[in-house]
Amino acid sequence: MDIPRRRFTILDGIIVVAAATIAFVWSRGAVNNFLDVYRSVPAASLDHCITSGLTIPVPTLVLATFATLIIRSLRPRPSWRKTALQPGFVACAAAALAVCSQGVLRLGTVTVKRLLGFTNCATPVGALQHLAAVDLFDTGEAVIAAWLTLILIRGWRAEPTWIDRLGRLIGFFWIILALVNRFNFLRIYA
């Protein structure tokens, strides 16, 4: 029995608006940081401008990733077996796993340092800002690995729905972010 395709609902709109609001508030710090670096043009090199500019889309990508996973889990949806072969869902799941593992690692490091009495370590809020600024640039590599796995097992089952297309678009943006970060790193240190 084929599950009917899910149309955009009011609940989907509420989830998208909530995610966009949180992403907007979270992105303000990244935009302010970028503007501070950009204003100090004589002191800031192009490398610093690119690196600080890369932090701007990260909050939006993180919230879009989790919002897409929540929307995909709402009914009606295909079985989990079919959903697990959709590249949009796989991209968002891989990105969410990478974001969560980096977040736990960063917050755990800050917590242990604070418990051990290090005074020059970041606060938990500073750790989350550092997470968005540095640690999540390589999330695209998790998406690449997940998509390559789908291709290798011949499980790529793209669904022509807005949810799967949105997930693929988010995965594509994670990959672009990782590639720009890698090229900037190579340009700096090559």
N, C-alpha and C positions, 0 to 999 in steps of 0.2 A: 504494500500500500504506500503510495507516494504522499508525503506530507505537503500540504499546500504551502506555497511561498508566502513568507511573512511580509506584510506591508508595513510602512512606517506608521507607528501609532503615537498616541499622545504620551504614553509612558516612555517611548523612545525619545521623543522630543524633550521630555523632562530630564532624562538622563544626559542627553547631549548638552542642554542648557546648563545643568549643574556642573558637568565636566568642563565646559567652556568658561564658566565663571571662576571655578577654582584655578584653572590654567591661567586665566587672565591675571588673577591676584598673584599667583606664584611667579608669573613671567615678569611682573613689574620690577622685581629685584634684579633679574637678569638684564632687563633693558636699562635700568639705572647703572648697573655695572658696566655694560657696554658703552653707554654714553660717557661715563667717567673716563674709561680707557680712550675713547675716541677723542674726547676733548683735550687730552694730554698728548696730542699728535707728535710734538717734537720728542717726547719721551717714549711714546708707544710706537712700537714697530708694527708693520703689517701683520706679523705673526700674532702679536697680542690682540690686535683688532679682530683677526679671524677667529682666534680661540675664544675671545669673549663674545663674539657674535654668534658662535655656535651654541652658546648656552641659551639663546633666546627661544628656539623652537622646542627645547627639551621638555619643559613642563607641559606644553600642548601635546606633544607626542606621548608622554607618559599617561596623561589623563585620557587621551583618545584611545590609547591601547586598552586601558582598563574599562572604559565605557563601551568599547566594541565587544569586549569579552562578556560584559554583563548583558548587553543587548542580544548577543548571539545565544546566551543561555536561556533567554525567555522563550516561552512557547507561543505559537507552534514553531518547532525547529526540527531538523532531521535528527535521526538517532545519533548518539554520541560517536558511534563507529563511523558514520558518514561525515559528521562534523569534524572529526579528527583528521580527515583527509582533505579538508578545504584549506587552501593556502592562506586565505585571509585569517581564519581562526588559528592556524598553526603559527603564522607570523606574530599575531598578537599574544598568543600563549608563550612563545619563545621570548618575546620582548618583555612580557610581564614577569616571567621567571628570572630573566637577567636583571631587571629592575629590582625585584624583591631580594634577590641574592646579594646584589651590590648594596642595597639599603641596609640589610641585616648586617653585612660585613662592616659597612661604614659606621653604623650606629653602635655595633658591638665593639669596634675598636675605640670609639670615643668613650663608651661606658667603661671599658676596662682601664683606659688611661686615666679617667677621672677617679675611678676606685683606687688606683695605685698612687694617686696623688700628683700626677703631672699637672702643673698649673698652666702650661702654655698650649694645651690642646683645645680644640674647638668645643663649642657648646653643641648640644643636639641639633639646634636650629642651624648653626654654622655647618654641622656635618651634613645636613640635608641640602644646604646650598652648595657645598662642595660636591656632593653626590650628583646634583644636576649639572654642575659646572665641569666636572672632570670624569667621573666614574661611568656615566651613562653614554659616553660617546661611542663606546664599542658594542652597544646593544645590537647594532646592525649585524655584527658578526654572528650573533645567536640566530638572527632571522635568516641569514645566509645558510648557516648550518642546518637549520630546520627545513628550509626549502630544498636544499641539496638532498637531504634525507628523503623528503617526499618524492623527489625526482628519481632517486636511486631505487627506491622500493616500488616505483611506478604507482604511487598512490596519489598523485596530483589530481584532485577532483574539484576543479574550480566550478563554483555554482554561480549562475548568472543573476545573483541577487545583490541588492545594495549593501547588505551586511558583509558579504564575502569580498565585494569590490572595495569597500571601505577598509577592511582588514588588509587587503593586498596593498592598497595605497599607503596605509600606515607603515607596513613592512618596508615598502619601497623608500619611504622617507627616512626610516631608521638606517637603511643601507646607505643612502646618500649621505646622511650625517656621519656615519662611520668612515666612508670613503673620503669625504672632505677633511675629516680629522686626520686620517692617515696621510693624505697628500700634504697637508699642512705640516705634520710632524716630519715627513721626509724632506720637505722643503727647508725646514729649520735645521735639521741635523745632517743633511746630506752634503 
